[in-house]
Amino acid sequence: MKAEPLSRISPFDLNRLMASLDVEVVALSECLVNTGFRLEIGDVERPGIHYVMKGTGRIVFKNGLSFDVAPHSLIIVAPNTSFMLEPAPAESSRDSQTTVGAGKVGVMVDSVFRIRAGDEVHEPQMIVICGYFKAQYGASTGLFEGLAVPIFEQFSAADQLDDKLQAAFDELLKQEIGAGAMSGALMKQVIVALLRRSLTSVDTWMERFAMLSDPKVARAFACMVADPGAAHTIESLAENAFLSRSAFMARFSSVIGRSPMLVLRDLRMRQAAAQLSAGAFTIDQIVRNAGYASRSSFVRMFKKVHGVEPSGYRETQETER
């Protein structure tokens, strides 16, 4: 009998969360490893998506965990996670592989790194696109916070993730206006494809995302993300999560790491900053959209979060455009 997926966030709530997720590519690199070499990737302070474009082998972590990889293998790692890319060697040469550190061979080409273990003469045995990114709902609420164990998923050519990552790579190389936004949008598509896969998977890797590990908390958080300016209260959010007030407060703080009202404030200030940047609303309209009855209270909170008053923030954004 086929095992059923575990109880987890509903497709409706996941859709609301994905629609509001901000993704920014921090670094993108193309890693090429020749036969007879291993490539060591050091710690990076952002989560990473690593997608195998060509070759078979292993990805090995310092704690001894490893995954066999092939074309279209996708691995997500937490921040500050180092690992080794090992192409599958002939048995006779397994002990003679040379280890190369990425920091010693990486070359910046426009806005992306090309990292090669081995010479330029021979075709690489393994090609991996490595992307490091921020995936946030606000300055202090990230999708990948709390991820401790790497996530592995095997895709296929039909999923076209390689096309999306290659397009993100090409966008950064071209250095055209909007390249950063476009590459972020393409990286978000990869993340969405991964989370869609989780809805039908019998594996438990989705539960490694703290935010998605508790479907009831995720439901309440999705309501906050979908409409930050609504008249949310602890009571209304607890009711939406089908929990008592005390149980909701405890579970929300345990999963998200902050209280519901602090997270809601962060979401409201993120929305306000986006609307100020867009220039389509007056400040009074933005105040109301954020759920504030008092302009002075809104201005104080905006300055506390962003370090500048709303009018100054808007002027700065207009200058940068």
C-alpha positions, 0 to 999 in steps of 0.5 A: 500500500502506498504511504500517504503524505503526513499532515502538513500545511494546506495547498491554499495556505502554502500558496498564500505564503509563496505569493508573498515571499521576497527572494533576493539572489545574493550570489550565484556561481557555476561550479565545474569539477574535472575528473580526478578532483573534488571541490570544497565549498566553504561556509556562506552566511545565506541558505543555498540551492545547489542544482546538478546540471551535469554528471554523477557523484556525491555531495558530502557534508562535514558531519558525514552526511552525503547524497548521491547526485545525478543530473537534476538533483537539487539540494538545499543547505542551511546558512554556514554549511560547507560541503564537498562536490565529488564526481563519481571516479573510477574505482582505481582513482578514488584515492587519488582525487585532488581536493580544491577549495572554492575560494582559491579558484573562483573567478568573478565574471560580471556578477557571477562566480565561475569556480573550477576544480581542474584545468580548462582543457578538459571537459568538466565531469560535473557542473553544479549551479550554486545559488545563495539567496534571501527568502524573507517575509520581512527583515527578521522572518525568513522561510529557511530559518531553523533549517538544520539538515540539508534537503535533497530532492530528485527532479527531472528534465521535464520540471525545467528547473535547469532552464530557470537557474540558467536564466537567472545565471544569464540575467546576472551576466547581462547586467541589464536593468532589473537583472537582480529582480529577474534573477530573484523571481526565477530563484523563487520559481525554483523554491516554489517547485520544491515546496509543491513537490512536498505536498505529494511527498511521503518524506518529512523534509518539509517539517525541517522548515520551522515555519511550515512544520506546524500547519496551524501556526502556518495557517495563522501566519499565512493570514497575516502575510496575505493582509497585514493591515487587517484588524488582526488580534491574538484572539482572531489569529488563535481562532483561525489556527483552531487553538486556544489563546495560550496554546497559539502564543506558545506554538507561534513563538516556538515555531517562528521565534518571535511573538505574533504581534512583533511579526505582524508589525514587521509585515506591516512595515514591509508592506509600507516600505514597498508602497512608499517605494512604488509611489502609488499611495499617499502616506495617509493611505499607506498608514490606513493600509498598514492598519494604523489609526494614528499617523504619528504612531505609524511614523514612530514605528516606521522610523524604529524599524527602518531608521528613517521617517516615511517621507525620507524613505520615499525620497531616498527610493525616488533618488535611487530610481 
